[in-house]
Structures are given as structure tokens and as C-alpha cells.
Amino acid sequence: MLHDIHETLQRLQAGNTNSVLEIERSIDISKSVDCEHVFVRTMFDEARTVASSPESREKPLAGLAVSVKDLFDVAEQRTSAGSRILQDAEPAVRDSTAVARLRQAGAAFLGRTNMSEFAFSGVGTNPHFGTPCNPCSSDVPRIPGGSSSGAAVSVATGAAFIGLGSDTGGSIRIPAALTGIVGFKSTARLIPNEGVLPLSTTLDTVCALTRSVSDAVLAHEILAQRRVVRNATPLASYRLGVVSTVMLDGMDATVNDAWQSSLASLRNQGARISELVLPEIRELQKIQSSGGFSAAESYAWHHPLITRNAAAYDPRVAARIQRGSTMSARDYIELTHERRDWIHRMTERLESFDAILSPTVPMVAPPIADVSPGAERDEAFFVVNALLLRNTSVINMLDGCAISIPCHSTGELPVGLMIWAGALGDDKVLNIALQVEDLLRRS
């Protein structure tokens, strides 16, 4: 059984372990076959130095292991974003804000984690550095989800206690759901994205993967430099909704069973759950028909690179970036206005609920072989990618917050339950998630 940060801090205080032993255990796991293709660069010596420092032990993270998605600047390191194209880029001059805040909190950085190239997929495959295998696979190698693929596997294997990542359309919550851990996407504005290579400046959110909701609260407090207001409001006092529009479509048998069982457990504890129809969700495909913010804003950033060297990109990533080349300024302005109107209408429909429940993704992790790099598998890849992003991307467009927590039965492939709300509903979502997590673990 993997201990979370809170349990490990208690063990440290009781003298049942120490920071040096913990970092060596993390390093051993990082070197194991379970973490093959997880790290694109390791920082083991630095991690050992931090873990052995008396000063670090007095800080919130006490020298425990943290991984960093290869999207974040770390001083004197090159930020390559899971690509070969930036291999000659200048090293970062300073830490990104998120890395600096984790460092100040006593994080021992294990290394930079692999990811979908330039964060452009929910699947997690990478043709340049390989694809990390989902540690929950027992029959065939399965995808970890993306784009924070290496971050998720580093946490799910026990190598790292926190996996620093990003979420533009689900890149934290998707791998959390598929690997059986916790992924919290905060309201984007709460955490600075300074020093983070962008996918979409409108939708990108800096956030983290953890082993428990309590750890998600701690990670958020460090990254956002704010305290989460905790309360003891019973679960039965919250008004919860279930979106029947689109979000429940096409669930596979394992997800459906876990979803139905989770709702039954919540209702048995007195949770008030009502069905909610949101026709606005069906509008998203039309609103984003030209490629959406990710295509437009990534093309603006990538234009000089992709113009000179498109062949060096993952072809699947290049195709999605190139969609932005046909979007006019007028198209982009209209997209911005349509989103603002859409958020207003969604907010009105959600105002009578404290939070919404949905499956994080409608499927368990498919085999890597079905979607691995190769033109002959492109069609299957894009079908899977669209399904994985379908539910989670709604919250990014809403400028909302959401958490994915495990809800599957022992012995089953992981399934995620997503609890979400509109902008700045973070504390309420986290408080509800703490109770739901405890209930599901006891069920």
C-alpha cells in the first residue's frame, strides 16, 4: 500500500522512517521497469541533497519526492515539452513560479517527466521518448492518459508524492482517472503560469496529481499560496447534480458499474443528487469547430518552429496545431465572445447546485498497441483522444474547477469520478471530495 504525504509525515514524526530512506525508495522506484519512459531527465543527486537537509525537513513537504512535467522551467535546465524540436533551446534562467513554490515548500525534485508532445493529447503517447505504461495494467500494456503521462505514472507507482502538471482540456484528470490516483484542476487564475510553455494561454491550468484528496489540498495550497477553507458540512447538506447530456454517453461496462455503484453509495449516505440537463454541452462542438483556443493559440506560439521544421513534430500534434493556421482574427474574437456567452448560460444553469458529478472519462485505459504512433492507427487514436477529452474539457471551457478521484472496485481497471463546479468553487469541490473519497474507500 502506498502512503500519501500526510501518512508519511506522521511516520516521519513517529520515527518510523526518515527523509533519506524515503527519497532512496523513490529513486529506486524511478529506476525500475515500472517507470520506464517516465522521466526524460532525472535529478537524483539534487533530490538526495534536499532530503538530507535539516532545513527541508521543517518545511511542509519535508524533502519528499516531487516530479515536474517537462513543460515547466527549472533553472539551468532546458524545457523541451516532450519534443525533440527544442533540444537546442537555451536553458531556463530561473524556476517557473510553480517549481519555485514547491522548492520553497521543501520538495525534492526527482526529475522531469515525459508527456504528450507539447501537451497536445489526452492519450499520453510520445513517439520521441516512448510511452509510459499504465502501472495498473495486468493483461497488456495500457496507456497512462495524457498529456501529464509521466507525472501520473510517477505518482501511481510510488516514485513521487506529487506530480506537477498542467490541464488544458483534462491533462491532469484523464491520467488520474486511468491510473487510479487523484487529479485536481483548480480555477486557472489561482495559480500563475509564469515559466510554463503554453498550449493554450486561455485554457492552461497549473495543477498536480497526488495519491489522496488531502494531498491535493496541500499541493493546491502550496501552488496557489492560499489556504483552502475547510468545513464539516455533512455530505447530505450539499446539492449535487448529475449531467445527463453527453457526459454519460458511451460508458464501457467497467466505468458504468463503478459509476452506478458510486452513486448508490452516495445516496445511501443521504446525498441529494438530481439529474441536470445541459443542452449547452452539445454546443461546444460547434463553438470549437474551427479548432478552438488550443489550435489558435498554439499555432501562434509554434508558427516559427513548425514553419521551418514540421517534419520533426509528432504528425498527430502537427496536424492539430496546423488547424490554427486557418483561423482569422475575426474567428478568434467570435470564439472569445461565444465562450463568454456560453459560460454565462452554463453558470445560470449550475447556480442551484453546489457541485456536479460525472465520470471523468467514459472508458478504462485502452492498450497502447491500439493507439501507438503510426499512421495506420491515427483514426483509432483520434477516436480515443476525443472520448477521453469529452467530459473533462467542458470544465476548462467553463473556466471551472474539478477533481478526479478513484471510484473503481478492487481488482478492476481504474475509473475516475469527477466532481466539478464553476469558477472559484475550488474549496467547495475539495471539501465534497474529501467526504466522497472517504465514503468510497469504506464502501
URCORFEN-V401502 format. One record per pair of residues at least 12 apart in sequence whose ideal C-beta (glycine too) atoms are under 7 Angstrom apart, sorted by the first residue. I is the first residue (numbers start at 1). J is the second residue. Records with the same first field share a line. If there is no record, write none. Layout:
I=J + J
//
This chain:
2=158 + 211
4=211 + 212 + 214 + 215
5=64 + 161 + 215 + 218
6=214 + 215
8=22 + 64
9=62
12=62
19=51 + 52 + 57 + 62 + 63
20=51 + 52
22=51 + 64
23=47 + 48 + 51 + 63 + 65 + 108
26=65 + 110 + 159 + 160
27=44 + 47
29=157 + 158 + 159
30=42 + 110 + 159
34=135 + 157
35=153 + 154 + 157 + 159
36=133
37=114 + 129 + 130 + 131 + 132
38=113 + 114 + 132 + 150 + 153 + 154
39=111 + 112 + 113 + 114 + 150
40=70 + 80 + 112 + 114 + 129
41=77 + 111 + 112
42=110 + 111
43=109 + 110 + 111
46=109
47=65 + 108 + 109 + 110
50=63 + 108
51=63 + 108
56=106
59=105 + 106
60=105 + 106 + 218 + 222
61=105 + 106 + 107
62=106
63=106 + 108
64=108 + 161
65=108 + 110 + 159 + 160 + 161
66=102 + 107 + 108 + 109 + 110 + 160 + 161 + 162 + 164
67=110 + 111 + 113 + 151 + 154 + 160 + 163 + 164
68=99 + 109 + 112 + 113 + 164
69=113 + 115 + 148 + 151 + 164 + 165 + 166
70=82 + 112 + 113 + 114 + 115
71=115 + 119 + 166 + 196 + 197
72=96 + 98 + 99 + 164 + 195 + 196
73=92 + 94 + 95 + 96 + 99 + 195
74=92 + 95 + 99
75=92 + 93 + 94 + 95
76=91 + 92
77=91 + 92
78=91
79=92 + 197
81=115 + 117 + 118 + 119 + 197
82=114 + 115 + 116 + 117 + 118 + 126 + 128 + 129
83=117 + 118 + 128
84=128 + 312
85=305 + 309 + 312 + 313
92=195
95=195
96=194 + 195 + 196
97=192 + 194 + 195
98=164 + 191 + 206 + 223
101=222 + 223 + 225
102=164 + 222
105=222
110=154 + 159 + 160
113=150 + 151 + 154 + 163
114=126 + 129 + 132 + 149 + 150
115=146 + 147 + 148 + 149 + 150
116=146 + 147 + 149
117=313 + 314 + 317
118=199 + 298 + 317
119=147 + 166 + 168 + 171 + 199
120=147 + 199 + 317 + 320
121=146 + 147 + 316 + 385
122=145 + 146 + 147 + 169 + 170 + 171 + 174 + 385 + 388 + 389
123=143 + 146 + 371 + 381 + 384 + 385 + 388
124=143 + 144 + 145 + 146 + 147 + 149 + 175
125=143 + 371 + 372 + 373
127=314 + 373
131=143 + 368 + 372
132=144 + 149 + 150 + 153
133=368
134=178 + 179 + 365
135=153 + 156 + 157 + 179
136=179 + 180 + 413 + 414
140=367
141=367 + 368
142=365 + 366 + 367 + 368
143=178 + 365 + 366 + 368 + 371
144=175 + 178 + 179
145=174 + 175 + 177 + 178 + 179 + 365 + 388
146=171 + 174 + 175
147=171
148=163 + 165 + 166 + 171 + 172 + 175 + 209
149=175
151=163 + 164 + 165 + 209
152=175 + 176 + 179 + 181 + 209
153=179
155=181 + 209 + 210 + 211
156=179 + 180 + 181
161=211 + 215
162=208 + 210 + 215 + 219
163=208 + 209
164=208
165=207 + 208 + 209
166=196 + 204 + 205 + 206 + 207
167=185 + 205 + 207
168=199 + 200 + 203 + 204 + 294 + 396
169=203 + 294 + 389 + 392 + 393 + 396
170=388 + 389 + 392 + 393
172=185 + 207 + 209
173=185 + 360 + 392 + 402 + 404 + 416 + 418
174=360 + 361 + 388 + 392
175=209
176=209 + 404 + 416
177=360 + 361 + 404 + 414 + 415 + 416
178=365 + 414
179=414
180=406 + 414
181=209 + 210 + 211 + 406
182=209 + 210 + 211 + 212 + 213 + 216 + 403 + 404 + 405
183=209 + 403 + 404
184=207 + 208 + 216 + 220 + 403
185=205 + 207 + 395 + 401 + 402
186=205 + 207 + 220 + 224 + 401 + 426
187=399 + 400 + 401 + 423 + 424 + 426
188=204 + 205 + 399
190=224 + 226 + 426
191=206 + 207 + 223 + 224
193=206
198=297 + 301
199=294 + 298
200=293 + 294 + 297 + 298
201=297
202=293 + 297
203=293 + 294 + 396
206=223
208=223
213=403 + 405 + 430 + 433 + 434 + 437
214=434
216=403 + 430
217=430
228=427 + 430
229=427
230=431
231=431
233=431
235=269 + 270 + 271 + 435
236=269 + 270 + 271 + 272
238=354 + 355 + 432
239=272 + 352 + 353 + 354
240=271 + 272 + 273 + 353 + 354 + 355 + 357
241=274 + 276 + 353 + 356 + 357
242=273 + 275 + 276 + 357 + 358
243=276 + 278 + 356 + 358
244=275 + 276 + 277
245=277 + 278 + 279 + 281 + 282
246=281 + 282 + 390
247=358 + 359 + 391
250=362 + 387
251=359 + 362
252=362 + 363 + 364
254=364 + 412 + 413 + 415
255=359 + 362 + 363 + 364 + 415
258=407 + 408 + 409 + 412 + 415
259=359
262=407 + 417 + 440
265=439 + 440 + 443
266=436 + 439
269=439
273=357
276=353 + 356
278=349
280=342 + 345 + 346
281=394
283=342
284=394 + 397
287=335 + 338 + 339 + 342
290=327 + 331
291=323 + 324 + 327
293=335
295=320 + 321 + 323 + 324 + 327
296=324 + 327 + 332
298=321 + 324
299=321 + 324 + 325
302=321
306=318 + 321
316=378 + 381
339=397
342=397
343=398 + 399
346=398
347=422
350=422
354=428 + 432
355=419 + 420 + 421 + 425 + 428 + 429 + 432
356=420 + 421
357=417 + 419
358=391 + 418
359=391 + 416 + 417 + 418
360=391 + 392 + 404 + 416 + 417 + 418
361=388 + 391 + 416
362=387
363=387
364=413 + 414 + 415
365=413
366=384
371=384
391=418
395=420
398=422
399=423
400=420 + 421 + 422 + 423 + 425
401=420 + 421 + 425 + 426 + 429
402=418 + 419 + 420 + 429
403=419 + 429 + 430 + 433
404=416 + 417 + 418
405=417 + 433 + 436 + 437
407=440
419=432 + 433 + 436
//
